[in-house]
Amino acid sequence: MSSIEARLDILEVQHKNLDADVHSLAKVCAEIKNIALTNQNDITGLKLDVADVINDIADVKNDVESVKDHVNALTAATHAGFMRTDKRFDEMDARFTERMDQMDSKFTERMDQMDSKFTERMDQMDSNFTERMDQMDSKFTERMDQMDSKFTERMDQMDSKFNERMDQMDARFSEGFEQLKLLIRQRQPTS
């Protein structure tokens, strides 16, 4: 009876270790969420001052370049975040595989008996994790599409206002020029 208790104690320790690994995986998922929120906050900070665009045409070019730099920086930060996450997942996978190999070599006889239950549970966890990651990827893609759409809409609005303002200025200039020509004609002596 004591050999079974010893095995149960060992299995409990292994279960705790496996549970700790699952909690670590949950922390990694939380980090992904934090990265996505940080990115969302960065994107929210990208606003342009329309009044400056109307008053100073040269500032439009600088503001557009600034937005491009922010988007490039955000893209680089997002890419770096995903690279860090991928590395963490690879580390977690390596540790998990190492633990499984240790358990397999020490308790081959017992693990053969529990293999079908364990495989079923791992498939379920993998399915849940894959489903969750697909949901997160879908939400992230949807959010990025929304932000891209809003950015494009904002730039179109600014372009429209800029063109409208330029048309107004052109009309005023043409009107003033015509008045100046008329004044010059009126002041010229007729021969």
Backbone bond lengths (Angstrom), bond angles and torsions (degrees), N, CA, C in turn:
res aa  C-N    CA-C-N  psi(-1)  N-CA   C-N-CA  omega(-1)  CA-C   N-CA-C  phi
1 M - - - 1.442 - - 1.540 111.84 -
2 S 1.321 118.30 -31.98 1.463 120.86 -178.05 1.524 111.41 -71.03
3 S 1.313 118.89 -28.69 1.475 120.72 177.85 1.532 109.71 -68.11
4 I 1.322 118.00 -36.48 1.467 121.11 177.41 1.524 109.36 -68.20
5 E 1.319 116.98 -42.08 1.466 120.19 178.35 1.531 110.78 -63.17
6 A 1.311 115.14 -39.65 1.471 118.95 178.26 1.528 109.87 -63.46
7 R 1.331 116.10 -41.93 1.460 119.09 178.65 1.531 110.64 -65.13
8 L 1.337 115.28 -41.31 1.460 118.99 177.89 1.522 111.02 -61.44
9 D 1.335 116.70 -41.45 1.469 120.50 177.65 1.522 110.79 -60.97
10 I 1.301 115.97 -42.67 1.475 120.80 179.47 1.530 109.66 -64.71
11 L 1.334 116.34 -43.09 1.459 119.86 179.48 1.532 111.24 -64.78
12 E 1.349 116.64 -35.28 1.455 119.75 177.22 1.529 110.83 -64.78
13 V 1.328 116.29 -41.59 1.464 120.46 177.88 1.533 109.48 -62.23
14 Q 1.324 115.58 -43.17 1.461 119.51 -179.94 1.532 110.29 -65.95
15 H 1.325 115.42 -38.46 1.455 119.06 177.79 1.537 110.56 -62.63
16 K 1.339 116.96 -41.60 1.462 120.46 177.76 1.525 110.93 -63.10
17 N 1.312 116.20 -41.01 1.471 120.00 178.21 1.527 110.70 -63.12
18 L 1.333 115.28 -43.60 1.462 120.15 179.00 1.531 109.95 -63.86
19 D 1.332 116.12 -40.28 1.452 121.07 177.75 1.531 110.66 -62.57
20 A 1.329 116.93 -41.22 1.465 121.42 177.57 1.525 110.19 -61.82
21 D 1.338 116.54 -40.08 1.466 119.93 178.26 1.531 110.69 -64.12
22 V 1.325 117.09 -40.49 1.466 120.88 179.07 1.533 109.72 -64.01
23 H 1.354 117.00 -39.68 1.466 120.50 177.35 1.526 110.73 -65.02
24 S 1.313 117.00 -38.15 1.472 120.24 176.57 1.517 109.87 -62.57
25 L 1.315 116.71 -40.38 1.458 121.26 178.48 1.534 109.99 -63.69
26 A 1.312 116.94 -38.62 1.463 121.26 177.43 1.530 110.31 -64.05
27 K 1.350 117.26 -38.08 1.469 120.46 177.26 1.517 110.85 -63.61
28 V 1.319 116.79 -39.03 1.462 120.68 178.51 1.530 109.17 -62.77
29 C 1.323 116.59 -42.40 1.471 120.37 177.88 1.535 110.08 -61.67
30 A 1.338 116.79 -39.37 1.461 120.45 177.83 1.525 110.18 -64.20
31 E 1.323 117.59 -37.95 1.465 120.98 176.81 1.522 110.64 -62.75
32 I 1.329 116.58 -39.11 1.471 120.19 178.06 1.528 108.78 -61.50
33 K 1.319 115.65 -43.64 1.464 119.40 179.63 1.531 110.07 -62.22
34 N 1.352 117.08 -42.35 1.464 120.45 178.72 1.517 111.56 -62.76
35 I 1.323 116.77 -39.06 1.473 120.89 177.52 1.522 109.05 -62.26
36 A 1.334 116.26 -45.25 1.465 119.71 -179.73 1.527 110.56 -62.70
37 L 1.353 117.87 -40.60 1.464 120.82 178.46 1.523 111.15 -66.17
38 T 1.327 116.64 -40.67 1.462 120.85 177.31 1.517 109.87 -60.98
39 N 1.328 115.70 -44.07 1.466 119.81 178.98 1.520 110.25 -63.41
40 Q 1.319 115.91 -40.56 1.463 120.15 179.19 1.537 109.72 -61.98
41 N 1.347 116.90 -43.19 1.464 120.42 178.27 1.521 111.18 -64.13
42 D 1.334 117.32 -39.65 1.468 120.84 177.71 1.513 111.03 -61.50
43 I 1.332 116.49 -42.02 1.461 120.56 -178.07 1.527 110.11 -68.55
44 T 1.345 116.11 -38.58 1.462 120.34 179.10 1.528 110.61 -60.93
45 G 1.342 117.46 -31.10 1.466 121.52 -179.01 1.516 114.54 -72.99
46 L 1.336 118.98 -6.14 1.475 121.65 -176.80 1.538 110.02 -87.04
47 K 1.329 116.55 89.10 1.476 120.66 178.33 1.536 108.58 -126.56
48 L 1.316 115.11 146.73 1.472 119.86 179.04 1.524 109.27 -113.13
49 D 1.293 116.14 148.07 1.458 121.89 179.59 1.517 108.81 -90.79
50 V 1.343 116.08 106.29 1.462 121.86 -174.77 1.532 111.03 -65.93
51 A 1.321 117.95 -34.02 1.467 120.27 -179.63 1.518 110.81 -61.39
52 D 1.325 117.74 -39.83 1.470 120.99 177.84 1.513 110.68 -65.26
53 V 1.331 117.05 -35.32 1.464 120.39 -179.80 1.515 109.76 -65.01
54 I 1.344 117.22 -42.72 1.468 121.25 -178.83 1.524 110.24 -67.55
55 N 1.327 118.32 -42.49 1.461 122.04 -175.85 1.515 113.86 -76.59
56 D 1.322 117.62 -29.80 1.459 118.67 -173.16 1.521 109.94 -139.20
57 I 1.329 117.57 103.16 1.469 122.29 -175.93 1.519 110.54 -62.80
58 A 1.279 118.17 -34.96 1.467 121.02 -179.34 1.523 110.97 -64.14
59 D 1.343 117.72 -31.92 1.466 120.44 178.87 1.523 112.21 -68.15
60 V 1.340 117.02 -25.05 1.463 120.40 178.99 1.524 109.79 -59.13
61 K 1.333 115.81 -46.25 1.461 119.35 -179.87 1.522 110.83 -61.81
62 N 1.318 116.97 -43.27 1.472 120.45 179.48 1.529 111.98 -64.42
63 D 1.350 115.39 -42.10 1.468 118.85 179.58 1.520 111.80 -65.06
64 V 1.334 116.69 -41.38 1.467 120.21 179.06 1.535 109.51 -63.85
65 E 1.330 117.12 -42.10 1.464 120.46 177.92 1.534 110.57 -62.49
66 S 1.330 115.29 -39.05 1.467 119.69 178.61 1.525 111.11 -63.05
67 V 1.340 116.05 -43.07 1.466 119.84 178.41 1.529 109.76 -62.71
68 K 1.336 116.36 -42.45 1.466 119.58 178.15 1.517 110.83 -60.18
69 D 1.343 116.56 -43.41 1.469 120.19 178.35 1.529 111.29 -61.51
70 H 1.347 116.16 -41.80 1.462 119.64 179.28 1.533 111.22 -63.46
71 V 1.338 115.03 -43.68 1.471 119.29 179.60 1.526 110.15 -64.04
72 N 1.349 116.36 -41.92 1.465 119.50 177.26 1.520 111.21 -63.18
73 A 1.340 116.21 -42.47 1.465 119.74 178.05 1.523 110.73 -64.36
74 L 1.318 115.53 -41.46 1.467 119.54 178.59 1.519 110.72 -64.22
75 T 1.326 116.46 -41.27 1.463 120.38 177.71 1.527 110.37 -62.15
76 A 1.345 115.49 -44.28 1.469 119.27 179.12 1.525 110.60 -64.06
77 A 1.340 116.74 -41.90 1.471 119.91 179.64 1.525 110.90 -65.15
78 T 1.328 116.59 -41.04 1.465 120.13 178.32 1.522 110.45 -63.69
79 H 1.322 115.32 -44.34 1.475 119.60 179.14 1.523 110.36 -61.87
80 A 1.338 116.39 -44.95 1.470 119.89 179.12 1.533 110.71 -62.16
81 G 1.336 116.15 -39.64 1.470 119.73 177.84 1.513 111.89 -61.98
82 F 1.330 116.00 -42.57 1.456 118.66 178.56 1.528 111.37 -68.10
83 M 1.320 116.24 -35.28 1.467 118.85 177.91 1.537 110.25 -64.85
84 R 1.344 116.28 -41.87 1.469 119.43 177.60 1.530 110.41 -63.07
85 T 1.315 115.64 -41.71 1.467 120.04 179.83 1.524 110.52 -64.27
86 D 1.346 116.38 -43.46 1.467 119.75 177.60 1.518 111.09 -59.88
87 K 1.327 115.69 -40.87 1.466 119.26 179.18 1.529 110.48 -64.17
88 R 1.332 116.06 -42.34 1.466 119.77 179.19 1.530 110.51 -63.78
89 F 1.324 116.88 -40.61 1.458 119.44 177.65 1.534 110.72 -63.78
90 D 1.331 116.03 -40.67 1.468 119.11 177.69 1.524 110.92 -62.67
91 E 1.333 116.97 -41.46 1.472 120.58 177.72 1.530 110.76 -63.60
92 M 1.337 115.55 -44.01 1.464 119.12 179.32 1.532 110.33 -63.24
93 D 1.318 116.66 -41.27 1.456 120.92 179.17 1.525 110.36 -63.48
94 A 1.343 116.30 -41.42 1.466 119.85 179.44 1.530 110.73 -64.62
95 R 1.336 116.55 -43.67 1.472 119.06 179.17 1.524 111.07 -65.74
96 F 1.311 115.87 -41.68 1.457 119.47 179.85 1.530 110.47 -62.99
97 T 1.334 116.56 -44.35 1.463 120.82 178.71 1.525 110.72 -62.41
98 E 1.330 116.92 -41.68 1.467 120.61 179.13 1.538 110.84 -61.64
99 R 1.323 115.99 -44.16 1.473 119.04 178.93 1.534 111.22 -63.63
100 M 1.305 115.98 -40.76 1.460 119.12 179.42 1.531 110.98 -64.22
101 D 1.332 115.75 -40.43 1.465 119.27 178.37 1.523 111.18 -63.75
102 Q 1.334 117.56 -40.67 1.468 121.19 177.96 1.531 110.62 -63.16
103 M 1.317 115.52 -45.87 1.465 118.74 179.68 1.526 111.12 -62.64
104 D 1.325 116.82 -40.05 1.455 121.30 -179.00 1.525 111.49 -64.41
105 S 1.337 117.01 -42.67 1.466 119.79 -178.36 1.530 112.06 -70.91
106 K 1.336 119.38 -34.37 1.463 122.35 -177.42 1.525 112.81 -82.69
107 F 1.303 116.50 -32.94 1.470 118.82 -171.95 1.536 111.41 -129.71
108 T 1.300 116.26 47.33 1.461 121.29 -175.72 1.524 111.63 -57.31
109 E 1.315 117.22 -46.52 1.457 120.86 -177.75 1.525 111.40 -61.30
110 R 1.340 117.09 -46.00 1.463 121.22 -178.75 1.532 111.12 -70.12
111 M 1.311 116.35 -38.71 1.452 120.47 -178.62 1.526 111.80 -67.09
112 D 1.332 117.21 -31.19 1.464 119.80 176.56 1.524 110.60 -61.97
113 Q 1.321 116.39 -37.00 1.460 120.61 179.54 1.538 111.25 -70.44
114 M 1.321 115.99 -34.11 1.474 119.74 -176.19 1.524 112.80 -96.83
115 D 1.306 118.06 0.89 1.469 122.46 -172.99 1.522 112.80 -57.12
116 S 1.307 118.10 -46.08 1.467 119.61 -176.05 1.531 111.49 -64.38
117 K 1.362 117.28 -41.63 1.466 119.81 179.58 1.529 110.86 -67.14
118 F 1.324 115.13 -43.64 1.458 119.78 -178.58 1.532 110.91 -64.22
119 T 1.325 117.26 -43.36 1.464 121.45 179.52 1.525 110.50 -61.83
120 E 1.319 115.79 -42.03 1.462 120.03 178.52 1.531 110.64 -61.27
121 R 1.333 116.12 -44.27 1.470 120.68 -179.19 1.538 110.87 -65.48
122 M 1.313 116.84 -42.21 1.462 120.45 179.81 1.532 110.84 -64.85
123 D 1.323 117.06 -39.45 1.464 120.76 177.47 1.529 110.19 -62.22
124 Q 1.323 115.19 -40.59 1.464 119.78 179.08 1.537 109.96 -64.83
125 M 1.345 116.37 -45.26 1.463 119.98 179.30 1.531 110.56 -62.97
126 D 1.323 116.32 -42.61 1.463 120.55 179.55 1.525 110.45 -63.42
127 S 1.331 115.75 -41.28 1.460 120.42 178.53 1.528 110.23 -63.64
128 N 1.337 116.69 -44.97 1.464 120.68 178.94 1.521 111.08 -63.05
129 F 1.336 115.12 -44.37 1.465 119.74 -179.46 1.528 110.38 -64.03
130 T 1.327 116.77 -45.09 1.466 121.00 179.65 1.524 110.05 -62.27
131 E 1.309 116.34 -42.87 1.464 120.43 178.61 1.526 110.43 -61.21
132 R 1.338 116.31 -44.11 1.468 121.11 -179.36 1.537 110.68 -64.79
133 M 1.323 116.24 -43.31 1.464 120.02 179.41 1.532 110.17 -65.22
134 D 1.339 117.08 -38.34 1.466 120.37 177.18 1.525 110.37 -63.24
135 Q 1.346 116.17 -40.91 1.458 120.24 177.94 1.528 110.52 -62.92
136 M 1.359 115.55 -45.46 1.459 119.73 179.83 1.528 110.76 -62.85
137 D 1.324 116.39 -41.81 1.467 120.60 179.83 1.526 109.91 -64.35
138 S 1.322 115.96 -41.79 1.459 120.70 178.96 1.530 110.60 -62.85
139 K 1.345 116.65 -45.73 1.464 120.02 179.86 1.531 110.74 -64.34
140 F 1.334 116.35 -41.75 1.463 119.91 -179.99 1.524 110.33 -63.49
141 T 1.331 116.48 -44.71 1.466 120.79 179.72 1.525 110.05 -62.42
142 E 1.329 115.60 -43.64 1.462 120.10 178.84 1.532 110.51 -60.55
143 R 1.341 116.48 -44.12 1.469 121.20 -179.31 1.536 110.62 -64.47
144 M 1.328 116.24 -43.00 1.464 119.89 179.49 1.534 109.87 -64.29
145 D 1.346 117.93 -38.43 1.464 121.32 177.78 1.526 110.50 -64.40
146 Q 1.341 115.62 -41.47 1.460 119.66 178.34 1.528 110.90 -62.28
147 M 1.343 115.30 -44.81 1.456 119.23 -178.83 1.525 110.34 -65.53
148 D 1.324 116.93 -39.46 1.462 120.42 178.33 1.522 109.82 -63.45
149 S 1.331 116.25 -42.29 1.456 120.98 179.40 1.533 110.44 -63.32
150 K 1.345 117.09 -44.86 1.460 120.65 179.44 1.530 110.71 -63.65
151 F 1.332 116.12 -41.99 1.458 120.29 179.79 1.530 109.86 -62.09
152 T 1.333 116.31 -46.55 1.471 120.62 179.89 1.524 110.16 -62.40
153 E 1.327 115.99 -43.20 1.468 120.18 179.18 1.527 110.50 -61.32
154 R 1.337 115.92 -42.28 1.469 120.84 -178.98 1.528 110.37 -64.97
155 M 1.327 116.00 -42.83 1.459 120.23 179.64 1.540 109.72 -65.93
156 D 1.355 117.22 -38.57 1.462 120.02 177.47 1.524 111.30 -63.74
157 Q 1.347 116.25 -40.18 1.462 120.45 177.85 1.529 110.52 -62.72
158 M 1.338 115.02 -45.04 1.459 119.46 -179.71 1.523 110.20 -63.54
159 D 1.337 116.79 -41.65 1.460 121.15 179.43 1.526 109.95 -63.22
160 S 1.328 116.13 -42.21 1.465 121.06 179.33 1.534 110.36 -63.03
161 K 1.341 117.24 -46.64 1.467 120.77 179.37 1.529 110.85 -64.12
162 F 1.313 115.45 -40.26 1.463 120.02 179.13 1.531 110.03 -62.34
163 N 1.336 116.08 -47.33 1.466 119.94 179.74 1.536 110.92 -62.98
164 E 1.332 115.97 -40.57 1.462 120.12 178.07 1.526 110.69 -61.35
165 R 1.320 116.11 -44.19 1.466 121.77 -179.65 1.536 110.33 -64.92
166 M 1.320 115.78 -41.16 1.465 120.05 179.29 1.531 109.77 -65.48
167 D 1.346 117.17 -39.95 1.465 120.31 177.36 1.527 111.11 -62.13
168 Q 1.354 115.60 -41.54 1.463 119.82 177.65 1.529 111.30 -62.41
169 M 1.327 115.17 -44.74 1.463 119.86 -179.82 1.530 110.04 -64.91
170 D 1.329 116.98 -39.80 1.467 121.12 178.54 1.529 110.19 -63.50
171 A 1.348 115.71 -42.80 1.468 119.75 179.74 1.530 110.16 -63.77
172 R 1.329 117.62 -43.32 1.469 121.09 178.65 1.531 111.10 -63.17
173 F 1.320 114.69 -42.76 1.457 119.67 179.25 1.524 110.42 -61.81
174 S 1.350 116.57 -46.38 1.468 120.71 -179.84 1.530 110.55 -62.89
175 E 1.332 115.98 -41.86 1.468 120.14 179.55 1.530 110.65 -63.33
176 G 1.347 116.25 -45.31 1.471 120.48 178.48 1.511 111.53 -63.67
177 F 1.318 116.43 -38.94 1.459 120.81 179.85 1.531 110.27 -65.23
178 E 1.334 116.66 -42.63 1.462 121.07 178.48 1.527 110.81 -63.65
179 Q 1.339 116.71 -40.51 1.463 120.37 178.27 1.527 110.71 -64.84
180 L 1.346 115.96 -39.34 1.460 120.41 179.00 1.538 109.95 -64.95
181 K 1.318 117.07 -41.81 1.466 120.07 178.02 1.533 110.36 -63.25
182 L 1.318 116.35 -41.31 1.449 120.65 179.16 1.529 110.86 -63.26
183 L 1.325 117.30 -43.33 1.465 122.51 178.02 1.520 110.90 -61.04
184 I 1.331 115.62 -43.95 1.480 119.80 179.50 1.512 110.43 -62.34
185 R 1.320 117.89 -41.92 1.462 122.10 179.66 1.541 110.86 -64.14
186 Q 1.329 115.19 -40.28 1.468 119.56 -178.51 1.524 110.74 -67.83
187 R 1.282 119.11 -31.40 1.451 122.49 -175.87 1.528 112.34 -88.13
188 Q 1.276 117.75 -12.67 1.456 120.38 179.09 1.528 108.80 -75.93
189 P 1.319 115.03 137.44 1.478 116.56 178.65 1.520 110.57 -69.98
190 T 1.259 115.94 139.16 1.461 119.72 178.32 1.529 109.07 -88.43
191 S 1.290 116.97 136.27 1.451 118.37 -176.30 1.490 113.01 -95.57
